[in-house]
Amino acid sequence: MRAARLHGARDVRIEDIPAPIPGPGEALIRVRAVCICPSDWRMYADGHAGGVVPERPIVQGHEFSGEVVALGPGVVAPPLGTRVAVEPSWPCGECDLCRSGRGNICRHVRFPSFPPVDGALAELIACPVSALARLPDTLTYEEGALAEPLGVSMHAVRLAAPKPTERVGILGAGIIGMGCLLLMRREGVAEIAVVEPLADRHRFPAANGANVVIGHFRELVSSGYEADIVMECSGDVAGLDQAVHLARPGGRIVIVGIPRDERITFDMSIARRRELSVVFSRRSHETIEEAVRLMATREVNLSELPLSRYGLDVTEEALRLTGEPGATLRAVVSP
């Protein structure tokens, strides 16, 4: 099969490699759409993922959808040809965290595109059948690939536990921030401000329920705005510090974005004096089926998100675009 493999920083090659064989409990998926996550771009640009350097060329891509083309030994469902979205965080199911219902922080999690597990920027990928969610015909494969980032937003909003009377600030109008905006609105939150430095990204939050869309957090702070909940979705190294300044005394901060730098700083005096609660959100957690359902019913509508589309042969171009500022929220590769 053909696959886009990362050989080192900014070195992606389209190669023929052996097709995976589904094992017990697995299905073989013909990949139809892969959304490029900023974490994919960071590994492409830096040659490592959070300091973990692949020991061999690796296939990236973890936001994806496709169709079932084969089943592993003893697997009887789903039927061949079933269209599916895929949850890419595969817990072991046996460690203490899995047994306590916290599989998203499993001690032995397998995550396609994180070394050493190959991802979906290939024609085929083998996945646990427990990670599959049926994709209705009313949703495109692109929307199916967006179910994973929507699930990340969903888990973060669950951690935030918003009340309709609370004021929410969202830092970053990328795909995760926009998912948080739509889900907060679904929870009945009436007052939401979005901070996004890129003017090209202001249109979507303004059209989907944000009361305020502004270019810099200090403009909000200087106006006296204080948020009960701050969702840090930008991944900027200054994001936590900005969230601390924006949160009201007794407020809650949920860190969703992943900074490129491994160490960041924030104003401890403000955080302490305001007695702020800070929680870090880890990927998604048992959200894939609900994410698909919300999109299928249009309770959460991602169909109008600005996307750019590429074939497998130009995967490197899609990765480069992801690292460039602009209106596009996701580059989508169709193998």
Summary of the structure (lengths in Angstrom):
residues: 335
radius of gyration: 19.7
end to end distance: 10.3
largest distance: 62.1
contacts: 1183
relative contact order: 0.17
helix: 30%
strand: 28%
